[in-house]
Amino acid sequence: MAESLARDLGHEAASAGTNARGNVNVAEYALEVLREIGVDATGQYPKSVDTIDTTGFDRIISMGCGVECPSLPIDVDWGLDDPIGEEIEVYRETRDRILANLTGLS
C-alpha cells in the first residue's frame, strides 16, 4: 500500500519486504482499500529488501511490522502493524496512517 500511496502523492518510491513471495493479490483487502480512494496498484509485485538498490533515495522508511532489517540504513520507523489476516477496517486504518505519514513528508 505504501508504494502506491507514495507514488499517487507524487513521490518516487519503491517498497520491499523481508518475506516477499506470492503476488500483491494475496492481500486483496489492500487492493480494495486503495481502490476506494482511487489509487491504482497495477504492476506492483512483492520485492525482497535484498533486491532494492537503496542509493538515490532521500529516506528509507520502515513500516515497522515487528521486523528488523540490519542491512538497510533505515531513517525512520513508522511502527505500523502488518494488517495481513485482519478485517478490512484494519487495512483502512493502516492506509490512513500511511497517508498521514506521507503527507508529513511533503
N, C-alpha and C positions, 0 to 999 in steps of 0.2 A: 504494500500500500504506500509506503513512504516514497519509493522512487516515483510512482505515478503521480502522487500528490505534489512532490517537489517539482517535477517536470511541468505539471499543469500550472504551477505558480511561476514558471519561467526559470527555474534553477537547472543547471546541468547536474545530473545526479545519476548515481549507479548504486544498486543495492546488492547485497550478498549476505549469505548466511553461513553458519558453521555446520549446518546439516542440510545442504542443498540437494534435493532429489525430487523426482517426480516432475510435476508441472504446476504452474500457478493455479490451474483449475482445481487442484485438491483443496484450495481454500475458497470455495465458491462464495462463501459469505463475504470474503474480502472483495471479490469482484463485484458482488451485488451492492455493497455499501459505497463502492467507488462510483458505480453507475448511477446510484441515487443522487449524486451531486454532479453528474455529468463528466466524470473523469474516466478516461479510457486507459485500460491496462493492456491493450493489444500488443503483442510482440514481446511481452515480458516472460521471462522464464527464470527458474531458480539458478543462482550462480553461487559458487563457493567463494568464501573470502580469500582462498588461495589463488583464485584466478583474476582477482581485481587488481589493476595497477593503481596504486594509491597516489602516485605522483600526479600533480596537476590539479588536485582538489584543494579547495580552501580549508575545508574542515572534513574530518571523519567523525561521524556521529554514530554511536551505538544506540540501538533502540532499547537495550537492556536485556530483557527476557531471560535474565539469570545466566548468561553465558559470558565467558571471558575470551578475548582474542589477543593473546600476548604478542602475536606477530603484527598487529595493527597499531599504528600510532593514533589511538582514539583521543579526540579533542574534548568530547562531551558525551555523557551517557544520559539518555532521556529517561531511563528507568521504567520503561513500559513492560507490561506483562504480555506474553505471546497469547493472542486470542484463540489459537488453534484449539478446536474441540469445544469452544464456548458457543453460547447462543448469539444470534445476530446482533443483539443490542450491545454486546461486549465489543464486537467489531466496529459498530458505530462509535462507541466511546473511544476506542483506540484510534480510529480515523480522525475524530475530532481533536484528540490530544496531539496527534502528529501535525494536523493542520495548524493548531495553535502554536506549536513549537516552531514550525516552518515560518509562520508569519512573523515570529520574533526574530528570525534570521534576516529578514528583508530590511 
